[in-house]
Amino acid sequence: MKRVTLALTLALAAGLSAQAADAQTLKTIKDRGMLSCGVSQGLPGFSSPDDKGNWTGLDVDVCRAIAGAIFNDATKVKYVPLSAKDRFTALQSGEIDVLSRNTTWTISRDTSLGANFTGVTYYDGQGFMVKKSLKVNSALELNSASVCVQTGTTTEQNLADYFKANNMKYEVIAFGTNDETVKAYEAGRCDVFTTDQSGLYANRLKLANPNDHMVLPEIISKEPLGPMVRHGDDQWFDIVKWTLFAMVTAEELGVTSKNVDEKAKLENPELKRVLGTDGNFGEQLGLTKDWVVRIVKAVGNYGEVFDRNVGAGSPLAINRGLNNLWNKGGLQYAPPIR
């Protein structure tokens, strides 16, 4: 029995030692005084800078929420704009702490890049945009079309699969960045522009005459978009993952950026657990008791973030759809904080 006990004690000690060795990301961020967040090079609604260099968007608010949880200050973020081609290298090399850049969760990315997806911030799907003058009403009418697409994305393979499945021919015209792809489409170098449907609505705002273009009704793929972190630091993985869950949970409970302080005073057992007046769930993550309060004060709940950046309160005016809460017909669902 003594040998068994000793073996278990040594195994537990080794496990805790390995965990401590790996859990360096949070310490590095605190020592640096800043979260380094990889974002796009400019996609309205998700991550784009204004003329003064201030970043906004749904993906940006994820970074702000994490910074809020850690520092109680959503401004302590360094935004690193990355192309689709360079985004994974920046994460692998340690240039960024988290990649929050309209990136699709796939099995190959989850298993071959040395990184983990932490959740889904936006359920999307690939679509097509055309000029109305083309007189096309369906993607099934695009036989022999030339299609502008960005390299280094899941878009290329989805495009090939869709046209092959429907026995249609097409010509690919590929570009390295999103802006190059949009400019080429607007200049008439191709008939069709394809990317995630949210991106189509966002990029249409960049065109000189947005109303001259239409998004076709077909959705040809599943594109669950979410943040990524490097393998090897489970604590950091948990922090980013539960930041997303906290935003969804806050919306479920009716906790907003305007009423969070009042909600924290209520005797509701679930609210007490979530908002930190009961239990030590924040400390279990390496954060503070009021970690959810900090997040909500920084960016609001998930519904507020969605509405402000891509929903009814934004120029994109995208319907919640699949991104609604699970109890309102959508897919957004968070495990319980207990």
PyMOL commands that set and color helices and strands:
alter all, ss='L'
color gray80, all
select helices_A, chain A and resi 2-22+25-32+58-71+87-93+107-112+132-134+139-141+155-165+178-186+197-204+210-212+234-252+260-263+269-275+281-285+291-299+302-309+321-323+326-328
alter helices_A, ss='H'
color red, helices_A
select strands_A, chain A and resi 35-39+48-49+55-56+77-81+98-99+115-117+122-124+126-131+145-150+170-175+192-196+213-215+223-225+228-230
alter strands_A, ss='S'
color yellow, strands_A
deselect
rebuild
show_as cartoon
